[in-house]
Structures are given as structure tokens and as C-alpha cells.
Amino acid sequence: MKILYVEDELSKNIPGIIRLFEKYLGKKRIGKLKELEEDESGYAADPDEIKRIVEETNLVEVEYRFPDALRKIISHHERYALIIIDRNLAEYVYDFEEVVKIDPAYSDSQYERFFEREGDYLLHKLVYESDVMSRFYLLTGNSIYSDPIRGYDDIKTLIEFGKFSKNNFFEKGNEAGLQKIIEDVPILNLQNENKSYLKILRKNIDNKAAENFLKILGEKDEMRRISGNLTELRKIYEQILKECSERIPGMKEEWTDRYGKVITKKGEKETLMNWLSDKGHINTIIRNFFFSIKAIASEFGAHPNIEDATTDTVNSLVYALKDVIIWFGKICSRYPKAGS
């Protein structure tokens, strides 16, 4: 899951972006954003460049046009751990027809009513999605307690009916509370702590492999998920071997069957792990981790004996797989695919 951040004046709000997402941006990206802010060429920073830098985190998605934000709100709101939206999204021109193509329920009267408070319209689109409101936040240039904010009657009605909360309003420049909320989302912290492993899987296998590993990380201490987690660990292990067979010289010819599946043993003594070791591709640590993941996940994944396989078993294989993933990343760098 990610954060969806919608702000139409990205170029003017670089300091705010850094404040909100400092934990996930890291020093290099913060440095790039500050360079854009301090540019004295006379041209405003390109919003697409700001968007690109922030989205490199793989934790924050950025939109600065109302139609683009509306499309994500309607189709993909369940993907986001937090949704943070500026109320006024009129900086970049959009027309009625463009919005109607995305949302046929949009009318002329709504265009007039919500112009310069498009964020409120996005709020209204989700207000009856009960699982969304607790993670939906509005940014405003004025305090909710000022005399009064634009469209206050609409917002007040939602608050009175328990559909929204004043606590989900934050005034720009005074977002310390929102920053704390952003930094305390468990799923985002889990992704941030494991970003190196997820990046390797995403880059060299696919997004699904990274998502599956993240799911294992989130559930590795749950008793009910012992069998499922061991099965998923084995699948990732198999995907890594399959990808290695496409890269390591001679491995595909020596260690895949006629259906393209990687085999790990020939006869009584000849094994893939010994072959990789003899060729200098793996050390003793990775070799033994490969054996452990294969043997334990295969034996206890499909038909686990709870007295034998425990959450500690899962955790030990998770840490073993982490070392294997780092090794895998080095293999992919050493033997890049043609054209990559």
C-alpha cells in the first residue's frame, strides 16, 4: 500500500513535501527536491520532476491535476494506506468534459459548486466508503476554525453526521500532526524497512513477487499463517532460481528440465547447490540457506505439523531468504539480461 498525495501547487510546496515525507524520501531525494526549490533560473520547478522524485520511494504517489486524482479515487482508493488531498485543485486547468469522462455522475452544478475546492468533491465521492474516511485527510490554506472556510456548510454536515472529522483537517504549514500520522503507518514502515529486498524482487522478478514477500513479512508471526507463509516462501525461492537459470552461464542447460522447470538434484549426489558452489556463484551461507528453505518449506508448507513448524520456523526462513535475495540482486547485476 502507498500514500496518495494530491497537491496542485507542487512547485510552491516543496518544503511542505519534504516535511511530510522526510522519513521515506531519504537524504538524496531531499537534496534533489531542495535543488529544484533553490533553482534561480526564473522558471518554476517542473511538477512532473517533483512527482518523479517523490514516487521513487515506491511509498508515495503524487497527482497535481484534479481529473488524474479523481480517476485514482474512483478506481483505486483501496490501494492507499493514506489519502492526503489539498482542497483547492484549480491551479491546473481542467474542463467539464474531461471530468465527466472519468465520472459520469459529475454535473454542471457540481462543477460550479466545487470549483476551487475539488478536494471536497473527492471527499464526497468516498464519504460512504466506511473504511476510507479514517485515512482521508484534507489540507487547507485556512484553519478549519477560521471565519469560516469555504464550503463550511457542506463539511459541517458531514461532521455532524459522523461521516468526517475536524481531526482530518490540517492547515498547510501546520502539519506536524499529519507528519506523525504518516510516519506511524505500520504497513508503510514495513515497506520502508525492507525496501532493498522489495526493490530487488520488483526489478528482477515482478511486482507480485515483492507484494508476496511483503505479505509474508506482515504475517510472519501469525500462527494461522504458518503453512501459507512457508508455501509462499518456497514460491519466491523457486522464482529466484528460475530467474538465475536465465542469467548464470550454463545453469539453464544443466539444471532445467524439458518444461523449463529448475531441478535441484540429479541422482544420489549431484545437486544444483553444489554446482553453484563449485562455479563460485554461492558461498557456504547461501548454499545452506537454499537447502534449508527448500527442505523445510516443502515438508511443512503443504501439510504442516504445528508441533514442529512454528512462527519461529517462518521467521528463520524469512531471514534466510533475505540473505538469498541480496545474493540474487548481485547475480542479476553481474549477469544482466540483454537489453536491460
PABAKE-940287 format. One record per residue (C-alpha): residue number from 1; chain; x, y, z. Coordinates in steps of 0.25 Angstrom, whole numbers, padded with zeros to 4 digits. Example, Ala and Ser with C-alpha at 12.3 -4.5 7.8 and 13.67 -1.06 7.14 Angstrom:
- 1  A  0049  -0018  0031 $
- 2  A  0055  -0004  0029 $
***
This chain:
- 1  A  0000  0000  0000 $
- 2  A  0004  0014  -0002 $
- 3  A  0000  0029  0001 $
- 4  A  -0007  0037  -0009 $
- 5  A  -0003  0051  -0008 $
- 6  A  -0011  0061  -0017 $
- 7  A  -0006  0076  -0018 $
- 8  A  -0008  0085  -0030 $
- 9  A  0003  0095  -0026 $
- 10  A  0015  0085  -0024 $
- 11  A  0025  0095  -0029 $
- 12  A  0021  0105  -0017 $
- 13  A  0020  0094  -0007 $
- 14  A  0034  0087  -0008 $
- 15  A  0037  0090  0007 $
- 16  A  0024  0084  0011 $
- 17  A  0026  0071  0003 $
- 18  A  0040  0070  0010 $
- 19  A  0033  0072  0024 $
- 20  A  0022  0062  0021 $
- 21  A  0030  0051  0015 $
- 22  A  0044  0053  0020 $
- 23  A  0045  0039  0027 $
- 24  A  0042  0032  0013 $
- 25  A  0049  0041  0004 $
- 26  A  0063  0040  0009 $
- 27  A  0075  0049  0008 $
- 28  A  0078  0048  -0007 $
- 29  A  0063  0051  -0011 $
- 30  A  0062  0062  -0001 $
- 31  A  0075  0068  -0007 $
- 32  A  0069  0067  -0021 $
- 33  A  0056  0074  -0017 $
- 34  A  0064  0085  -0010 $
- 35  A  0072  0087  -0023 $
- 36  A  0059  0089  -0030 $
- 37  A  0054  0099  -0020 $
- 38  A  0067  0107  -0020 $
- 39  A  0068  0108  -0035 $
- 40  A  0069  0122  -0039 $
- 41  A  0067  0121  -0054 $
- 42  A  0054  0128  -0052 $
- 43  A  0045  0116  -0056 $
- 44  A  0037  0109  -0046 $
- 45  A  0041  0095  -0043 $
- 46  A  0034  0085  -0052 $
- 47  A  0023  0077  -0045 $
- 48  A  0026  0065  -0053 $
- 49  A  0040  0065  -0048 $
- 50  A  0035  0067  -0033 $
- 51  A  0025  0055  -0035 $
- 52  A  0036  0046  -0041 $
- 53  A  0046  0049  -0029 $
- 54  A  0035  0046  -0019 $
- 55  A  0030  0034  -0026 $
- 56  A  0044  0028  -0026 $
- 57  A  0041  0024  -0011 $
- 58  A  0030  0014  -0016 $
- 59  A  0022  0018  -0004 $
- 60  A  0016  0031  -0009 $
- 61  A  0008  0034  -0021 $
- 62  A  0006  0049  -0025 $
- 63  A  -0004  0055  -0034 $
- 64  A  -0006  0070  -0037 $
- 65  A  -0018  0070  -0046 $
- 66  A  -0032  0068  -0041 $
- 67  A  -0036  0059  -0053 $
- 68  A  -0024  0050  -0050 $
- 69  A  -0027  0050  -0035 $
- 70  A  -0042  0047  -0038 $
- 71  A  -0038  0035  -0046 $
- 72  A  -0030  0028  -0035 $
- 73  A  -0040  0032  -0024 $
- 74  A  -0051  0025  -0032 $
- 75  A  -0044  0013  -0037 $
- 76  A  -0033  0010  -0027 $
- 77  A  -0035  0017  -0014 $
- 78  A  -0034  0003  -0007 $
- 79  A  -0019  0003  -0010 $
- 80  A  -0015  0014  -0001 $
- 81  A  -0012  0014  0013 $
- 82  A  -0014  0029  0014 $
- 83  A  -0021  0039  0005 $
- 84  A  -0016  0053  0006 $
- 85  A  -0023  0064  -0002 $
- 86  A  -0022  0079  -0004 $
- 87  A  -0036  0085  -0004 $
- 88  A  -0033  0094  -0016 $
- 89  A  -0028  0087  -0028 $
- 90  A  -0031  0098  -0039 $
- 91  A  -0017  0102  -0042 $
- 92  A  -0016  0093  -0054 $
- 93  A  -0028  0095  -0064 $
- 94  A  -0038  0084  -0066 $
- 95  A  -0051  0085  -0073 $
- 96  A  -0064  0079  -0070 $
- 97  A  -0064  0069  -0081 $
- 98  A  -0050  0063  -0077 $
- 99  A  -0056  0060  -0063 $
- 100  A  -0069  0054  -0068 $
- 101  A  -0062  0044  -0076 $
- 102  A  -0056  0039  -0063 $
- 103  A  -0068  0041  -0054 $
- 104  A  -0082  0041  -0062 $
- 105  A  -0089  0046  -0049 $
- 106  A  -0081  0059  -0050 $
- 107  A  -0091  0071  -0053 $
- 108  A  -0091  0085  -0057 $
- 109  A  -0096  0089  -0044 $
- 110  A  -0085  0081  -0037 $
- 111  A  -0074  0088  -0046 $
- 112  A  -0079  0101  -0041 $
- 113  A  -0081  0097  -0027 $
- 114  A  -0067  0090  -0025 $
- 115  A  -0058  0099  -0033 $
- 116  A  -0046  0103  -0025 $
- 117  A  -0050  0092  -0015 $
- 118  A  -0049  0080  -0023 $
- 119  A  -0043  0073  -0011 $
- 120  A  -0057  0074  -0005 $
- 121  A  -0063  0067  -0017 $
- 122  A  -0053  0055  -0015 $
- 123  A  -0057  0054  -0001 $
- 124  A  -0071  0053  -0005 $
- 125  A  -0068  0042  -0015 $
- 126  A  -0063  0034  -0003 $
- 127  A  -0071  0038  0009 $
- 128  A  -0080  0026  0009 $
- 129  A  -0068  0016  0008 $
- 130  A  -0067  0014  0023 $
- 131  A  -0053  0008  0022 $
- 132  A  -0047  0020  0015 $
- 133  A  -0051  0032  0024 $
- 134  A  -0041  0029  0035 $
- 135  A  -0030  0030  0025 $
- 136  A  -0035  0042  0017 $
- 137  A  -0028  0056  0021 $
- 138  A  -0031  0069  0015 $
- 139  A  -0021  0081  0014 $
- 140  A  -0026  0095  0014 $
- 141  A  -0019  0109  0013 $
- 142  A  -0028  0113  0025 $
- 143  A  -0031  0107  0038 $
- 144  A  -0044  0100  0040 $
- 145  A  -0047  0109  0051 $
- 146  A  -0045  0122  0043 $
- 147  A  -0057  0130  0039 $
- 148  A  -0062  0121  0033 $
- 149  A  -0054  0113  0022 $
- 150  A  -0061  0112  0008 $
- 151  A  -0071  0101  0007 $
- 152  A  -0072  0100  0022 $
- 153  A  -0087  0097  0022 $
- 154  A  -0084  0084  0013 $
- 155  A  -0073  0080  0022 $
- 156  A  -0081  0083  0035 $
- 157  A  -0092  0074  0031 $
- 158  A  -0082  0062  0028 $
- 159  A  -0076  0065  0042 $
- 160  A  -0090  0066  0049 $
- 161  A  -0094  0052  0043 $
- 162  A  -0081  0046  0047 $
- 163  A  -0076  0044  0033 $
- 164  A  -0064  0052  0035 $
- 165  A  -0056  0059  0046 $
- 166  A  -0049  0072  0049 $
- 167  A  -0037  0064  0053 $
- 168  A  -0035  0060  0038 $
- 169  A  -0033  0075  0034 $
- 170  A  -0019  0080  0034 $
- 171  A  -0015  0095  0031 $
- 172  A  -0003  0096  0022 $
- 173  A  0009  0100  0029 $
- 174  A  0004  0094  0042 $
- 175  A  0004  0079  0038 $
- 176  A  0012  0073  0050 $
- 177  A  0001  0064  0054 $
- 178  A  -0001  0059  0040 $
- 179  A  0014  0056  0039 $
- 180  A  0013  0048  0051 $
- 181  A  0001  0040  0045 $
- 182  A  0009  0038  0032 $
- 183  A  0021  0033  0040 $
- 184  A  0013  0023  0048 $
- 185  A  0006  0015  0038 $
- 186  A  0011  0000  0040 $
- 187  A  0010  -0005  0026 $
- 188  A  0018  0007  0021 $
- 189  A  0029  0005  0032 $
- 190  A  0030  -0009  0028 $
- 191  A  0032  -0006  0013 $
- 192  A  0042  0005  0017 $
- 193  A  0050  -0004  0026 $
- 194  A  0050  -0015  0015 $
- 195  A  0051  -0006  0003 $
- 196  A  0065  -0012  -0002 $
- 197  A  0059  -0026  -0003 $
- 198  A  0046  -0022  -0009 $
- 199  A  0053  -0013  -0019 $
- 200  A  0062  -0026  -0024 $
- 201  A  0049  -0034  -0025 $
- 202  A  0041  -0024  -0032 $
- 203  A  0053  -0020  -0042 $
- 204  A  0057  -0035  -0045 $
- 205  A  0044  -0043  -0044 $
- 206  A  0032  -0035  -0043 $
- 207  A  0023  -0026  -0034 $
- 208  A  0015  -0038  -0030 $
- 209  A  0027  -0045  -0024 $
- 210  A  0030  -0032  -0016 $
- 211  A  0016  -0032  -0011 $
- 212  A  0016  -0046  -0007 $
- 213  A  0029  -0044  0001 $
- 214  A  0023  -0032  0008 $
- 215  A  0011  -0040  0011 $
- 216  A  0019  -0051  0018 $
- 217  A  0027  -0040  0026 $
- 218  A  0014  -0035  0031 $
- 219  A  0008  -0048  0035 $
- 220  A  0021  -0056  0039 $
- 221  A  0017  -0056  0054 $
- 222  A  0003  -0061  0052 $
- 223  A  0001  -0076  0055 $
- 224  A  -0011  -0078  0045 $
- 225  A  -0001  -0073  0034 $
- 226  A  0010  -0083  0037 $
- 227  A  0006  -0093  0025 $
- 228  A  0003  -0082  0016 $
- 229  A  0015  -0074  0019 $
- 230  A  0024  -0086  0017 $
- 231  A  0017  -0089  0003 $
- 232  A  0019  -0074  -0001 $
- 233  A  0034  -0074  0003 $
- 234  A  0036  -0087  -0005 $
- 235  A  0030  -0080  -0017 $
- 236  A  0039  -0068  -0016 $
- 237  A  0051  -0077  -0015 $
- 238  A  0047  -0084  -0028 $
- 239  A  0045  -0071  -0035 $
- 240  A  0059  -0067  -0031 $
- 241  A  0065  -0080  -0036 $
- 242  A  0057  -0079  -0049 $
- 243  A  0062  -0065  -0052 $
- 244  A  0076  -0069  -0048 $
- 245  A  0075  -0080  -0058 $
- 246  A  0073  -0069  -0069 $
- 247  A  0085  -0062  -0065 $
- 248  A  0096  -0071  -0059 $
- 249  A  0104  -0077  -0071 $
- 250  A  0101  -0091  -0073 $
- 251  A  0091  -0093  -0062 $
- 252  A  0079  -0094  -0071 $
- 253  A  0085  -0104  -0080 $
- 254  A  0090  -0112  -0068 $
- 255  A  0079  -0111  -0058 $
- 256  A  0065  -0109  -0064 $
- 257  A  0056  -0120  -0070 $
- 258  A  0049  -0120  -0083 $
- 259  A  0038  -0112  -0078 $
- 260  A  0047  -0101  -0073 $
- 261  A  0046  -0104  -0058 $
- 262  A  0059  -0103  -0050 $
- 263  A  0063  -0116  -0044 $
- 264  A  0072  -0117  -0031 $
- 265  A  0077  -0131  -0031 $
- 266  A  0082  -0142  -0041 $
- 267  A  0084  -0156  -0036 $
- 268  A  0088  -0158  -0022 $
- 269  A  0099  -0148  -0020 $
- 270  A  0099  -0137  -0031 $
- 271  A  0092  -0124  -0027 $
- 272  A  0090  -0111  -0032 $
- 273  A  0095  -0104  -0020 $
- 274  A  0108  -0112  -0021 $
- 275  A  0109  -0108  -0035 $
- 276  A  0107  -0093  -0032 $
- 277  A  0117  -0094  -0021 $
- 278  A  0127  -0101  -0030 $
- 279  A  0125  -0090  -0040 $
- 280  A  0128  -0079  -0030 $
- 281  A  0114  -0074  -0030 $
- 282  A  0110  -0076  -0016 $
- 283  A  0117  -0077  -0002 $
- 284  A  0114  -0087  0009 $
- 285  A  0104  -0077  0015 $
- 286  A  0095  -0076  0003 $
- 287  A  0097  -0091  0000 $
- 288  A  0092  -0095  0013 $
- 289  A  0080  -0085  0013 $
- 290  A  0076  -0091  -0001 $
- 291  A  0076  -0105  0005 $
- 292  A  0068  -0100  0018 $
- 293  A  0057  -0092  0010 $
- 294  A  0055  -0104  0000 $
- 295  A  0054  -0115  0011 $
- 296  A  0046  -0108  0021 $
- 297  A  0037  -0100  0013 $
- 298  A  0034  -0113  0004 $
- 299  A  0032  -0122  0016 $
- 300  A  0023  -0113  0025 $
- 301  A  0017  -0103  0015 $
- 302  A  0006  -0113  0009 $
- 303  A  0004  -0121  0021 $
- 304  A  0009  -0114  0033 $
- 305  A  0011  -0121  0047 $
- 306  A  0008  -0110  0056 $
- 307  A  0016  -0117  0067 $
- 308  A  0029  -0116  0058 $
- 309  A  0027  -0104  0049 $
- 310  A  0025  -0091  0057 $
- 311  A  0025  -0076  0055 $
- 312  A  0040  -0077  0059 $
- 313  A  0042  -0086  0047 $
- 314  A  0035  -0076  0038 $
- 315  A  0044  -0065  0044 $
- 316  A  0057  -0072  0042 $
- 317  A  0054  -0075  0027 $
- 318  A  0050  -0061  0025 $
- 319  A  0063  -0056  0030 $
- 320  A  0070  -0067  0021 $
- 321  A  0062  -0062  0009 $
- 322  A  0066  -0048  0012 $
- 323  A  0081  -0052  0010 $
- 324  A  0077  -0060  -0002 $
- 325  A  0070  -0048  -0008 $
- 326  A  0083  -0039  -0006 $
- 327  A  0091  -0050  -0013 $
- 328  A  0081  -0051  -0024 $
- 329  A  0082  -0036  -0026 $
- 330  A  0097  -0037  -0028 $
- 331  A  0095  -0049  -0038 $
- 332  A  0085  -0040  -0046 $
- 333  A  0095  -0029  -0046 $
- 334  A  0107  -0038  -0050 $
- 335  A  0099  -0045  -0061 $
- 336  A  0089  -0034  -0067 $
- 337  A  0079  -0039  -0077 $
- 338  A  0081  -0034  -0091 $
- 339  A  0075  -0020  -0093 $
- 340  A  0074  -0017  -0078 $
***
